[in-house]
């Protein structure tokens, strides 16, 4: 089993952190400011897709290199990291929900509740920081 490509993971982690910062800027607007310009919502939706896909790329890389096989689905990737001991089960469940939300954004965007997008951006975005910290801890102890 090959080892992980740390540079690839660092690049993805940097992109995740950059996009988390951007999402926080949009989500930090007052409701009145946020809803006054549709570009705010559209930006968050695109950033959410990008950030979740980067998180999945990190997950898939670790699962393939350390778990011995590629995950069969995006949500399954995070449960696989829980089985490897990278994530606790609660964080894995929240990330699985985020992966399913990404699928809705991409494949059923017309069914998305826009208020839910803002709620996720305001309340659940910290899970991506927790994810990166958990991956970092795992890699530092597993090397």
C-alpha positions as CSV (number, residue, x, y, z in Angstrom):
1,X,0.0,0.0,0.0
2,X,1.5,3.3,-1.1
3,X,1.8,6.2,1.3
4,X,0.0,9.5,1.1
5,X,1.2,12.4,-1.0
6,X,1.6,15.1,1.6
7,X,2.0,17.9,-0.9
8,X,-1.3,17.0,-2.6
9,X,-3.1,16.9,0.8
10,X,-1.5,20.3,1.8
11,X,-2.8,21.8,-1.5
12,X,-6.3,20.6,-0.8
13,X,-6.2,21.7,2.8
14,X,-5.1,25.1,1.8
15,X,-8.0,25.4,-0.7
16,X,-10.4,24.2,2.0
17,X,-9.2,26.8,4.5
18,X,-9.4,29.6,1.8
19,X,-12.9,28.7,0.9
20,X,-14.0,28.3,4.6
21,X,-12.8,31.9,5.0
22,X,-14.7,33.1,2.0
23,X,-17.9,31.3,3.2
24,X,-17.5,32.9,6.6
25,X,-17.4,36.3,5.0
26,X,-20.7,35.8,3.1
27,X,-22.4,34.0,6.0
28,X,-21.3,36.8,8.4
29,X,-23.5,39.3,6.6
30,X,-26.7,40.3,8.3
31,X,-29.8,38.5,6.9
32,X,-30.8,41.8,5.2
33,X,-27.5,42.2,3.5
34,X,-27.2,38.6,2.6
35,X,-30.6,38.3,0.9
36,X,-30.3,41.7,-0.8
37,X,-27.8,40.3,-3.3
38,X,-28.4,36.9,-4.9
39,X,-24.7,36.7,-5.7
40,X,-24.1,36.0,-2.0
41,X,-26.2,32.8,-2.1
42,X,-24.8,31.7,-5.4
43,X,-21.2,32.2,-4.2
44,X,-21.8,30.2,-1.1
45,X,-23.3,27.4,-3.1
46,X,-20.3,27.2,-5.4
47,X,-17.9,27.5,-2.6
48,X,-19.7,24.7,-0.7
49,X,-19.4,22.4,-3.8
50,X,-15.7,23.2,-4.0
51,X,-14.9,22.8,-0.4
52,X,-16.8,19.5,0.0
53,X,-15.2,18.1,-3.2
54,X,-11.7,19.1,-1.8
55,X,-12.6,17.3,1.5
56,X,-13.7,14.3,-0.5
57,X,-10.5,14.3,-2.5
58,X,-8.4,14.3,0.7
59,X,-10.6,11.5,2.0
60,X,-10.4,9.4,-1.1
61,X,-6.6,9.8,-1.2
62,X,-6.2,8.6,2.4
63,X,-8.7,5.8,1.9
64,X,-7.0,4.6,-1.3
65,X,-3.5,4.9,0.2
66,X,-4.0,3.8,3.8
67,X,-7.4,2.0,3.7
68,X,-6.5,-0.2,0.7
69,X,-9.5,0.7,-1.5
70,X,-11.3,3.7,-2.9
71,X,-14.7,4.5,-1.3
72,X,-17.8,3.5,-3.2
73,X,-19.5,6.8,-2.6
74,X,-18.8,10.3,-1.3
75,X,-20.6,9.8,2.0
76,X,-19.0,6.3,2.4
77,X,-15.6,7.9,2.2
78,X,-16.1,9.6,5.5
79,X,-17.4,6.5,7.2
80,X,-14.3,4.8,5.9
81,X,-12.1,7.4,7.6
82,X,-14.0,6.7,10.9
83,X,-13.2,3.0,10.5
84,X,-9.5,3.8,10.0
85,X,-9.6,5.9,13.2
86,X,-9.1,9.2,11.4
87,X,-12.5,10.7,12.4
88,X,-14.8,10.2,15.3
89,X,-18.2,8.8,14.4
90,X,-20.1,12.1,15.1
91,X,-17.8,14.1,12.8
92,X,-18.0,11.4,10.2
93,X,-21.8,11.5,10.2
94,X,-21.8,15.3,9.8
95,X,-19.4,15.1,6.9
96,X,-21.5,12.3,5.3
97,X,-24.5,14.6,5.5
98,X,-22.4,17.3,3.9
99,X,-21.4,15.0,1.1
100,X,-25.0,14.2,0.5
101,X,-25.8,17.9,0.5
102,X,-23.1,18.4,-2.1
103,X,-24.9,15.8,-4.3
104,X,-28.1,17.8,-4.0
105,X,-26.3,21.0,-4.9
106,X,-24.9,19.4,-8.0
107,X,-27.6,17.1,-9.1
108,X,-30.9,18.5,-7.7
109,X,-30.0,22.2,-7.2
110,X,-33.6,23.2,-7.9
111,X,-34.7,21.3,-4.7
112,X,-32.3,23.1,-2.4
113,X,-33.8,25.2,0.4
114,X,-31.8,28.4,0.2
115,X,-32.3,29.1,3.9
116,X,-30.7,25.8,4.6
117,X,-27.6,26.8,2.6
118,X,-27.1,29.8,4.7
119,X,-27.8,27.8,7.9
120,X,-25.1,25.3,6.9
121,X,-22.7,28.1,6.0
122,X,-23.2,29.7,9.4
123,X,-23.4,26.6,11.7
124,X,-21.7,23.6,10.0
125,X,-18.7,25.1,8.2
126,X,-16.5,24.6,11.3
127,X,-16.8,20.8,10.7
128,X,-14.4,21.3,7.8
129,X,-11.8,22.8,10.2
130,X,-12.3,19.9,12.6
131,X,-11.9,17.5,9.6
132,X,-8.5,19.0,8.6
133,X,-7.3,18.9,12.2
134,X,-8.3,15.2,12.6
135,X,-6.6,14.4,9.3
136,X,-3.5,16.3,10.4
137,X,-3.4,14.4,13.8
138,X,-3.9,11.1,12.0
139,X,-1.1,11.7,9.5
140,X,1.3,13.0,12.2
141,X,0.8,9.9,14.3
142,X,0.6,7.4,11.4
143,X,3.9,8.4,9.7
